[in-house]
Amino acid sequence: MARLAGVDLPRNKRMDIALTYIYGIGRALAKEILQAANVPLEKRTDDLDDNESRRLREVIEQKQIKVEGNSITLA
């Protein structure tokens, strides 16, 4: 099971949908995050490897997105 920003993502969902389960991320932002992390939109959460998870976490942190599991604020 994939876990990002302190949230367990649902099993076997497309990543563009699964990211919306994180409070603060909508469809448009999910697509932007996936594109920046070089992860295909149609990739399933069950097929996500460690490198892709790491890239997604890094993009969320770099974009300084305020999300549910951790509060990243602009300085």
N, C-alpha and C positions, 0 to 999 in steps of 0.2 A: 504494500500500500504506500502510495506517495504521500509525503508530508511536506508542506510548504507553509511558511509564515505561521507556524503553530497550528495548522489546520490539516486534518487528514482528508485528502481528496478522495472522492468516491471512486469505487473500483470500476474499471472497464468503461470509462467515459472518455470522450474526445477531450483533448487538453484545452481547446478553446471554450468548452463548456465547463470542464472541471475547475478551471481557475476562477470562474464566477462564484464558486462556493466559498471563496475567501471574501469576507466582508471588505468592501472598498474596491473590488475589481469587477468591472462590468465586461460585456462582450467586446467592446471596442478596445479597452485597455488590455484585455486578455490577448487579443490578436497582436497588439503592439508589443507586448512582453514576449510572446512566442516568437515573433519575427526577430526581435532584438537578440533573443537567446538562440536563434537558429534551430528551433524545434518546430517540426511540421504541425499545422493545425489539427490534422486528422490523426495524429499520434494518440494512442490510448494510454491512460494512466498506468495500466498494468505493464505496458511496454516501455515505460520511461526508464532509462538507465541512470546510473549515478552521475555521469558527466552532464547529462541534460538537466537533472535536478539541481546540480550545482550551478549551472549557467542560469537557470531560472531564478534561483535565490539571489545570485549576483545582480541580475538585471533589476529585480524588485528593489534591492538595496541601492543600486546606483541611481535609479529613477526617483528614489526617496519617496516611495509611495506609502501612504499611511494605510496600513492594513490591520486586520483583526488581531492576529497573533503577536505582532510586535509593532510598537509605535515608532515609526521612522518619521521624523519631522524635519522640515527645512531649517537650516541654520541661518 
